[in-house]
Amino acid sequence: MSSAGAGATITAVQIQGNVRAETETVRSYLQLKEGQPYDPAAADRSLKALFATGLFSDVSIDMQGSTLVVKLTENPIINRVAFEGNKKIDDDKLRDEVQSKPRQVFTQARVQADVERILTIYRRGGRYNAVVEPKIIKLEQGRVDLVFEINEGDVTGIKRISFVGNEHFSDGTLRGKIRTSESAWYRFLSSDDRFDPDRLNLDRELLRKFYLSEGYADFRIVSAVGELSPDRDGFFITFTISEGERYKFGKIEVTSRFQGLDVDTLKSYLTMDEGDWYNADEVEKTVTAMADAVGSLGYAFVDVRPNIRRNKDNQTVDVTFDVQEGPRVYVERINISGNTRTLDKVIRREFRLAEGDAFSTAKVRRSQDRLKNLGFFEKVDISAAPGTSPDKTNLEVQVVEQSTGEISFGAGYSTTSGPLADISIRERNLLGKGQDLRLGLSLGTLSTLIDLSFTEPYFMDRAVAAGFDIFRTSNDRQAVASYSDASVGFALRSAWAYTEHTRQTLRYSLRQTNIYNVPSFASPIVQSQAGYSVTSEIAESIAWDTRDQRLNTTKGHLLRNTVSWGGLGGDNYYVRVTADAAYFQQIYEDVVATIGGGIGVILPYNNSIPRLNNLFFIGGDTLRGFAVGGIGPRDANTGDALGGMYYYTGTSELSFPLLFIPKELGLLGKAFVDIGSLWGTADNTSVFSILDSNAMRVGAGLGVQWISPFGPIRVDYAVPVAQQPFDKTQNFRFSFGTRF
């Protein structure tokens, strides 16, 4: 484009080089027309407009005499988009990501954007060495093939995670609190050892929550940096932190602006005392508990605000929970989107508030947590939007569904059951109704199990779970008591929660059991029980469980009681009562003490003799240092274990990290002492040949546990400290198992 002819009148406009673009289409982008004076500024704007269409790779506008000549070079049309060198990510996924498509106009800008998109995909998978080179293959008739040549490179792991500024917690402890982990050979089933900027943001939040829960109210993260090594084969991640001083709770007060609301009643919901180490998690739990309690008393628009005041002079934190009336806002509508499979009612029943209720931030947050805990959704977002009036709000619920069907295989071994293999098929959200259906098969050298189970979590739209089980089991007990047994039957069950930690279960079962393969040299008691029997049993169980996690528990307790009554039909008549308890307490960094125990009794009635399959057997995992069925009544002549009517067990265990072993490896040492006893038999036909004693047995030992990629592995070595002459002992116990 030149400025020659500026001001000259345009007598004609000539378009050259356009093959696919219509002449009139090109003219529509020009700001210069016949009869107008030539204006270089208008020509420049026309040039930019034509380039902006993406149809042309080159455009020139010149005056030749009184004729405006527009010369065009059209971009080619993409004939085919191909990918070469990609093995970890298939063509279909890459094709969905790129914007360049067949029969589209080729543009260099779009191709460069596609290169960045492909690199982003590989970086998400930890491949920061990936290289993408676009190649253009020219064809006839203005067409091209677009080929992305990809060198995927190796996974770029995490070479080292370092912390700067940590004085009270070791690097190993802090590595255990974040999601990202250092690369190691045993993490080949995990992607947490790959650099991910989003995960790094999560790690910042996890560190902050950890320090605040440990009393470091002034904690802050100065920086979190991931640097690629010079040879580009790994990242060095460095967290620079400022711990600050550790605080304790100072004055804890509760104030209320609701007339007639008893403040002393609200104080019962405090989960902390003055002098305890400050814990932000406990503050949040108290806010939620108070808001729920006040709301249940009929007070709407509750807003519990924790006013926190730090006293740096004596390192205390004063907390005043101010219970006041929040803004008078009602929930007008709850709009749900993204659930293509899950029914609306499955989502709505997890909400702690309904349309027309007073809006509560705490209840919205709790509802979001409940939806996430279902496991049906990859993502759950709840946001508030204005309603039809200032005092109304709409809750916009956006979910992203994930697969809820699964087929899993498992393998394992234990000294109790021998080699094991299992397969199960499960759907946790059957027909989008939130129902759980599972079919499982477990095969072992000593036991087999086939079971079909179904659970409706909200039976008749109430917060009561109900379901059934159909099962068939068989067990080889020849080494323990010289018999085998097989059972077939079904069970009906229901369960409901009284509180977040307290749950009640009712269960009715009907099963037929066959005791068979009884050799002629077996105990007379075992021989007398050979054959079929029917057990009709109703059982209730209540549990109070505050454990922080089921595996590697660090704090909390479990109290459980079960009462079973056999005799609602069938030919077995008994009442069986069991109770067990466990308490977990972290006494030092990563050192956890556990104290637990259990008791049980079975009382026959109606002149019934308890069947072997209904009696108690103690040993193995329940009393280390002794074999399965190693203690309790035993036939003096055959050595067969006969089971007992009364038992108690107790255990104390110390879990600790192993020296010189990286914490992130997941290896824990165990030191334990187990006690217990089993006694009592209702069969007096062979009273003179039964060995029985209620004396306490004691076993003590050491063990190692590893939460491996293949599942939990545990090895224990125990020795009997106190035993009876007729007991059977076992020193080594080994078990592992996984599902994949």
MIDO-436068 format. One record per residue (C-alpha): residue in one letter; x, y, z. Coordinates in steps of 0.05 Angstrom, whole numbers, padded with zeros to 5 digits, always signed. Each point is the difference from the previous one (the first is absolute). Example, Ala and Ser with C-alpha at 12.3 -4.5 7.8 and 13.67 -1.06 7.14 Angstrom:
BEGIN
A+00246-00090+00156
S+00027+00069-00013
END
This chain:
BEGIN
M+00000+00000+00000
S+00027+00068-00020
S-00022+00072+00011
A+00009+00017-00073
G-00064+00028-00030
A-00024+00027+00066
G-00060+00043-00014
A-00010-00027-00070
T-00070-00023-00017
I-00010-00075-00006
T-00032-00017-00066
A+00003-00076+00007
V+00015-00055+00052
Q+00035-00062-00025
I+00004-00064+00043
Q+00056-00049-00018
G+00020-00069+00027
N-00066-00020+00032
V-00019-00072-00017
R-00049-00021+00054
A-00018+00067+00029
E-00056+00035-00038
T+00019+00068-00030
E-00059+00033+00033
T+00021-00029+00067
V+00068+00032-00008
R-00032+00066-00020
S-00041+00000+00063
Y+00063+00005+00043
L+00027+00059-00040
Q-00011+00070+00026
L+00017+00030-00069
K-00052+00002-00055
E-00003+00025-00073
G-00009+00074-00003
Q+00034+00012+00067
P+00067+00034+00008
Y+00057-00048+00018
D+00014+00004+00076
P+00063-00037+00026
A-00032-00006+00069
A-00063-00032-00028
A+00045-00047-00042
D+00037-00020+00064
R-00065-00015+00036
S-00023-00041-00060
L+00065-00039+00001
K-00008-00018+00074
A-00073-00020-00011
L+00019-00049-00055
F+00056-00030+00041
A-00048-00007+00059
T-00045-00047-00040
G+00054-00053+00002
L-00013-00016-00073
F+00064+00030-00027
S+00074-00008+00014
D+00019+00063-00039
V-00037+00063-00020
S+00023+00062-00037
I-00040+00062-00020
D+00029+00049-00051
M-00022+00055-00048
Q+00019-00013-00072
G-00020+00064-00035
S-00072+00011+00021
T-00013-00075+00013
L+00003-00029+00070
V+00033-00068-00005
V-00009-00051+00056
K+00047-00059-00006
L-00016-00061+00043
T+00035-00065+00018
E-00050-00048+00030
N+00016-00046+00058
P-00005-00073-00020
I-00056-00046+00022
I+00018-00055+00050
N-00010-00068-00033
R+00020-00043+00059
V+00025+00007+00072
A+00047-00055+00023
F+00044-00016+00060
E+00065-00038+00000
G+00043-00025+00057
N-00055+00001+00053
K-00005-00064+00040
K-00024+00022+00069
I-00058+00042-00026
D-00043-00027-00056
D-00019+00038-00064
D-00073+00009+00019
K+00017+00038+00064
L+00049+00045-00036
R-00048+00012-00057
D-00053+00023+00049
E+00048+00051+00030
V+00027+00034-00063
Q-00039+00054-00035
S+00027-00016-00070
K-00050-00045-00035
P-00005-00029-00071
R-00035+00045-00050
Q+00019+00061+00042
V+00044+00057-00024
F+00072-00010+00022
T+00029+00056+00042
Q+00068+00003+00033
A-00028+00032+00063
R-00051-00056+00011
V+00054-00053-00011
Q+00046+00032+00052
A-00058+00002+00049
D-00012-00075-00013
V+00073-00014+00014
E-00008+00033+00068
R-00063-00040+00014
I+00036-00065-00015
L+00059+00019+00044
T-00049+00018+00056
I-00030-00070-00003
Y+00068-00032+00005
R+00020+00045+00057
R-00062-00020+00039
G+00027-00071-00005
G+00068+00022+00025
R+00036+00001-00067
Y+00033+00067-00002
N+00052-00024-00050
A-00053-00010-00055
V+00014+00034-00066
V-00053+00013-00054
E+00020+00021-00070
P-00054+00016-00051
K+00015-00022-00071
I-00037+00025-00062
I-00006-00045-00061
K-00024+00040-00061
L-00051-00033-00046
E-00032+00022-00065
Q-00059+00047-00004
G+00022+00042+00059
R-00005-00056+00051
V+00050-00023+00054
D+00008-00057+00049
L+00016+00023+00071
V+00044-00049+00038
F+00020+00010+00073
E+00065-00037+00012
I+00004-00016+00074
N+00059-00021+00042
E-00034-00017+00066
G+00063-00005+00042
D+00004-00032+00069
V-00043+00016+00060
T+00030+00059+00037
G-00003-00020+00073
I+00014+00036+00065
K+00073-00007+00018
R-00004+00034+00067
I-00050+00037+00045
S+00033+00048+00048
F-00025+00045+00054
V+00033+00064+00024
G-00018+00031+00067
N-00029-00062+00034
E+00028-00007+00071
H-00054-00040+00036
F-00015-00052-00052
S+00049-00040-00042
D+00000-00001-00076
G-00025-00072+00003
T-00060+00019+00042
L-00019+00057-00046
R+00008-00043-00062
G-00051-00047+00032
K-00051+00057+00005
I+00001+00022-00073
R-00027-00036-00061
T+00062+00006-00044
S+00054-00052+00014
E+00071-00013-00022
S+00010-00050-00056
A+00016-00071+00022
W-00003-00068-00031
Y-00058-00022+00044
R-00044+00056-00025
F-00010-00027-00070
L-00075-00007+00013
S-00007+00073+00021
S+00005+00066-00036
D+00013+00042+00062
D+00075+00001-00015
R-00011+00040-00063
F+00003+00075+00000
D-00068+00033-00004
P-00009+00075+00014
D-00072-00011+00022
R+00022-00053+00050
L+00053+00049+00025
N-00056+00048+00019
L-00035-00056+00036
D+00064-00015+00038
R+00003+00072+00023
E-00069-00006+00029
L+00015-00068+00033
L+00062+00029+00033
R-00040+00060+00025
K-00054-00045+00029
F+00051-00045+00033
Y+00037+00056+00035
L-00065+00035+00022
S-00024-00066+00029
E+00065-00006+00040
G-00006+00069+00031
Y+00043+00043-00046
A-00048+00057-00009
D+00052+00046-00033
F+00020-00052-00052
R+00008+00023-00072
I+00030-00026-00064
V+00050+00049-00028
S+00007-00037-00066
A-00009-00067-00034
V+00045-00008-00061
G+00010-00057-00049
E+00064+00004-00040
L+00018-00046-00058
S+00069-00029+00006
P+00053+00021-00051
D-00004-00067-00036
R-00077+00005+00001
D-00009-00069+00031
G-00033+00021+00065
F-00026+00057+00044
F+00026+00028+00064
I-00057+00027+00043
T+00015+00048+00056
F-00050+00025+00052
T+00024+00061+00038
I-00041+00007+00063
S-00004+00042+00063
E-00026-00042+00058
G-00007+00053+00053
E-00014-00016+00073
R-00045-00055+00025
Y-00063+00024+00034
K-00047-00029+00051
F-00074+00015+00010
G-00010+00058+00047
K-00069+00024+00021
I-00057-00036-00035
E-00066+00035+00003
V-00069-00006-00031
T-00045+00060-00011
S-00070+00002-00029
R-00043+00054-00029
F-00061-00044-00001
Q-00048+00016+00056
G-00014-00061+00043
L+00056-00043-00027
D+00039-00033+00057
V+00074+00013-00009
D+00019-00055+00049
T-00035-00050-00045
L+00043+00022-00058
K+00063-00008+00041
S-00012-00076+00000
Y+00017+00001-00074
L+00070+00027+00012
T+00052-00051-00021
M+00059+00036+00033
D+00020+00024+00069
E+00043+00057+00024
G+00072-00022+00000
D-00007-00049-00058
W+00044+00011-00060
Y-00035+00044-00051
N-00033-00039-00056
A-00036+00036-00057
D-00036-00065-00019
E-00033-00003+00069
V-00023+00072-00008
E-00033-00017-00066
K-00033-00062+00029
T-00028+00041+00058
V-00028+00052-00048
T-00036-00054-00040
A-00026-00035+00063
M-00026+00064+00031
A-00034+00023-00064
D-00035-00067-00007
A-00020-00001+00073
V-00029+00071-00001
G-00035-00013-00065
S-00032-00064+00028
L-00029+00043+00057
G-00041+00039-00050
Y+00045+00061-00009
A+00007+00018-00074
F+00055+00040-00033
V+00053-00024+00048
D+00070+00028-00009
V+00055-00026+00047
R+00062+00043-00006
P+00064-00019+00036
N+00034+00063+00020
I+00073-00018+00009
R+00050+00043+00038
R+00073-00019+00003
N+00040+00019+00061
K+00072+00000-00023
D+00026+00016+00069
N-00021-00066+00031
Q-00013-00040-00065
T-00074-00011+00012
V-00060+00007-00045
D-00065+00026+00030
V-00062-00024-00038
T-00069+00029+00008
F-00056-00037-00037
D-00050+00054-00016
V-00068-00030-00016
Q-00040+00052-00037
E-00055+00008-00050
G+00027-00002-00071
P-00031+00035-00060
R-00072-00019-00010
V+00008-00038-00065
Y-00041-00060-00022
V+00018-00054-00050
E-00047+00011-00058
R+00023-00056-00047
I+00053-00054-00003
N+00021-00008-00073
I+00039-00062-00018
S+00039-00009-00064
G+00051-00049-00028
N-00035-00063+00026
T-00014-00037-00064
R-00008-00066+00037
T-00011+00012+00073
L-00072+00018+00019
D-00013+00068+00030
K-00029-00029+00063
V+00064-00038+00014
I+00036+00067+00002
R-00055+00038+00037
R-00005-00049+00057
E+00073+00014+00018
F-00016+00073+00011
R-00006+00024+00071
L-00049+00054-00022
A-00059+00002-00047
E-00035+00052-00043
G-00035+00050+00046
D+00049-00011+00057
A+00042+00055+00030
F+00067+00005-00036
S+00059-00026+00040
T+00072+00000-00024
A+00018-00056+00048
K-00056-00044-00027
V+00020+00014-00071
R+00072-00019+00015
R-00023-00064+00035
S-00045-00017-00059
Q+00058+00007-00048
D+00043-00046+00043
R-00055-00052+00001
L-00007+00002-00075
K+00075-00009-00009
N+00000-00058+00049
L-00050-00038-00043
G+00055-00016-00050
F-00047+00011-00058
F+00030+00066-00023
E+00068+00022-00023
K-00015+00072+00018
V-00054+00035+00041
D-00010+00075+00000
I-00055+00037+00038
S-00007+00075-00010
A-00052+00050+00021
A-00036+00043-00052
P-00050+00057+00009
G-00072-00020+00005
T-00063+00037-00023
S+00006+00047+00060
P+00055+00025+00045
D-00019-00047+00056
K+00003-00062-00044
T+00058-00039-00029
N+00007-00058-00048
L+00051-00056+00011
E+00033-00020-00065
V+00027-00071+00005
Q+00048-00021-00054
V+00024-00072+00000
V+00046-00039-00045
E-00017-00074+00002
Q+00052-00055+00002
S-00003-00075-00011
T-00032-00037+00058
G+00004-00070-00029
E+00061-00042+00015
I+00028-00069-00010
S+00057-00018+00046
F+00046-00059+00010
G+00037-00016+00063
A+00055-00045+00026
G+00030-00013+00067
Y+00028-00047+00051
S-00006-00010+00074
T+00020-00053+00049
T-00073-00005+00020
S-00033-00009-00068
G+00058-00019-00045
P+00003+00026-00072
L-00061+00041-00020
A-00028+00027-00065
D-00063+00039-00011
I-00039+00035-00054
S-00058+00048+00009
I-00046+00040-00044
R-00032+00061+00032
E-00044+00058-00019
R-00004+00055+00053
N-00053+00042-00035
L-00048-00051-00030
L-00045+00032-00053
G+00020+00068+00028
K-00040-00013+00063
G+00060-00003+00047
Q-00011-00074+00014
D+00059-00047+00010
L+00002-00069-00033
R+00059-00047+00008
L+00015-00072-00022
G+00063-00030+00030
L+00038-00065-00004
S+00058-00017+00046
L+00040-00064-00009
G+00052-00028+00047
T+00032-00065+00019
L-00035+00002+00068
S-00062+00041-00013
T-00047+00023-00056
L-00055+00053-00002
I-00052+00019-00051
D-00045+00058+00018
L-00050+00046-00033
S-00017+00064+00038
F-00047+00058-00013
T-00007+00064+00040
E-00051+00056-00005
P+00031+00058+00039
Y-00067+00037+00009
F-00053-00052+00011
M-00070+00029-00013
D+00034+00068-00007
R+00022-00001+00073
A+00071+00005+00027
V+00001-00076+00011
A+00043-00047-00041
A-00031-00067-00016
G+00024-00059-00039
F+00009-00074-00007
D+00056-00051-00008
I-00002-00069-00032
F+00061-00042+00015
R+00033-00067-00002
T+00063-00015+00040
S+00044-00060+00012
N+00059-00009+00047
D+00053-00054+00009
R+00012-00005+00075
Q+00034-00068-00001
A+00065+00026+00029
V-00036+00034+00057
A-00059-00044+00018
S-00003-00059-00050
Y-00061+00022-00039
S-00023+00043-00059
D-00063+00042-00003
A-00042+00032-00054
S-00056+00051+00010
V-00052+00029-00047
G-00050+00053+00018
F-00023+00072-00004
A-00003+00061+00045
L-00043+00062+00004
R+00030+00062+00032
S-00013+00072+00016
A+00043+00054+00030
W-00006+00073+00020
A+00042+00053+00033
Y-00018+00035+00064
T+00058+00049-00006
E+00061+00009-00044
H+00037-00053+00040
T-00055-00046+00026
R-00034-00052-00043
Q-00052-00054+00014
T-00008-00064-00041
L-00054-00053+00000
R+00010-00066-00037
Y-00040-00063-00009
S+00033-00061-00031
L-00023-00070-00017
R+00053-00051-00018
Q+00008-00074-00007
T+00067-00029+00021
N+00028-00068-00016
I+00058-00028+00041
Y+00032-00055-00041
N+00065-00036-00016
V+00004-00021+00073
P+00052-00057+00006
S-00012-00059+00046
F+00058+00021+00044
A-00030+00069+00013
S-00024+00022+00069
P-00067-00032+00020
I-00028+00071+00009
V+00018+00017-00073
Q-00029-00066-00024
S-00065+00012+00038
Q-00010+00066-00038
A+00010-00027-00070
G-00058+00014-00047
Y-00047+00057-00015
S-00028+00053+00046
V-00041+00064-00011
T+00015+00065+00036
S-00051+00057+00001
E+00032+00060+00033
I-00017+00072+00013
A+00055+00046+00022
E+00008+00073+00019
S+00064+00039+00003
I+00017+00070+00021
A+00067+00034-00012
W+00032+00065+00022
D+00058+00013-00047
T+00043+00063+00002
R+00062-00027-00035
D+00033+00049-00047
Q+00013-00056-00051
R-00011-00074-00005
L+00071-00018-00020
N+00060+00026+00040
T-00046+00034+00050
T+00034+00055+00040
K-00056+00024+00047
G-00070-00016+00021
H-00037-00059+00029
L-00048-00055-00019
L-00053-00029+00046
R-00045-00055-00026
N-00052-00047+00029
T-00037-00056-00035
V-00057-00043+00027
S-00024-00060-00040
W-00059-00045+00013
G-00005-00067-00033
G-00066-00037+00004
L-00051+00037-00043
G-00011-00066-00034
G+00055-00049-00019
D+00032-00049+00049
N+00053+00043+00034
Y-00021+00037+00063
Y+00048+00050+00032
V+00014+00071+00020
R+00069+00026-00019
V+00028+00066+00025
T+00065+00031-00021
A+00032+00067+00014
D+00067+00030-00022
A+00035+00066+00008
A+00064+00033-00025
Y+00033+00066+00016
F+00054+00033-00043
Q+00045+00057+00022
Q+00060+00032-00033
I+00051+00008+00056
Y+00056+00028-00043
E+00011+00018-00072
D-00021-00061-00040
V-00001-00044+00063
V-00069-00026+00015
A-00022-00041+00061
T-00061-00046-00004
I-00037-00033+00056
G-00058-00046-00015
G-00039-00061+00022
G-00062-00041-00007
I-00046-00047+00038
G-00052-00050-00022
V-00049-00051+00027
I-00049-00049-00032
L-00056-00027+00043
P-00041-00059-00027
Y-00072-00011+00021
N-00056-00049-00014
N+00048-00058+00015
S+00040+00018-00062
I+00074-00014-00008
P+00036+00056-00039
R+00025-00022-00068
L+00074+00004-00015
N-00013+00054-00052
N-00034+00044+00052
L+00054-00006+00054
F+00061+00045+00009
F+00070-00018-00024
I+00059+00042+00024
G+00070+00003-00028
G+00038+00023-00061
D-00017+00073-00012
T-00041+00004+00064
L+00056-00025+00045
R+00068+00003-00032
G+00050-00054+00021
F-00055-00053-00003
A-00027-00037-00060
V-00071+00008-00026
G-00043-00036+00050
G+00063-00008+00041
I-00032+00012+00068
G-00065-00022+00032
P-00034-00066+00011
R+00035-00057-00035
D-00010-00075-00005
A+00055-00032+00041
N+00003-00062-00045
T-00004+00030-00070
G+00025+00071+00011
D-00060+00029-00036
A-00020+00071+00019
L-00072+00000+00024
G-00015+00074+00005
G-00020+00037+00063
M-00060+00035+00031
Y+00037+00056+00035
Y+00059+00042-00020
Y+00038+00064+00011
T+00058+00031-00038
G+00043+00061+00009
T+00056+00032-00038
S+00049+00057+00007
E+00040+00021-00060
L+00051+00053-00016
S+00008+00021-00073
F+00062+00038-00019
P+00042+00019-00062
L+00061-00042-00014
L+00068+00033+00007
F+00039+00014-00064
I-00062-00017-00042
P-00031+00058-00040
K-00067+00018+00030
E-00034+00004-00067
L+00016-00074-00012
G-00057-00015+00048
L+00036-00050+00045
L-00021-00002+00073
G+00028-00040+00057
K-00047-00033+00051
A+00012-00022+00072
F-00058-00035+00033
V-00026-00040+00059
D-00064-00041-00007
I-00039-00033+00056
G-00062-00044-00002
S-00036-00062+00022
L-00055-00046-00026
W-00037-00051+00040
G-00065-00036+00013
T-00037-00056-00037
A-00073-00019+00003
D+00012-00072-00024
N+00012-00044+00060
T-00001-00066-00037
S+00076-00003+00000
V+00014+00041+00062
F+00059-00043+00021
S+00036+00007-00066
I-00006+00076-00006
L+00058+00044+00018
D-00025+00069+00022
S+00027+00059+00039
N-00019+00072+00010
A+00071+00020+00016
M+00027+00061-00035
R+00045-00011-00060
V+00051+00053-00020
G+00038+00010-00065
A+00051+00054-00016
G+00039+00018-00061
L+00022+00046-00055
G-00025+00012-00070
V+00007+00041-00064
Q-00056+00029-00042
W+00007+00028-00070
I-00056+00035-00038
S+00028-00022-00067
P-00025+00012-00071
F-00024-00072+00003
G-00041+00011+00062
P+00016-00004+00075
I+00054-00050+00019
R+00012-00020+00072
V+00050-00047+00033
D-00003-00015+00075
Y+00045-00041+00045
A-00029-00016+00068
V+00017-00047+00057
P-00048-00027+00052
V+00018+00029+00068
A-00055-00036+00039
Q-00034-00063-00026
Q-00032-00066+00018
P+00033-00067-00017
F-00054-00018-00050
D+00001+00066-00038
K+00026+00002-00072
T+00048+00056-00015
Q+00023+00036-00062
N+00058+00049-00004
F-00002+00029-00070
R-00061+00031-00033
F+00000+00029-00070
S-00055+00032-00041
F-00007+00042-00062
G-00055+00017-00048
T-00022+00049-00052
R-00054+00016-00050
F+00014+00023-00071
END
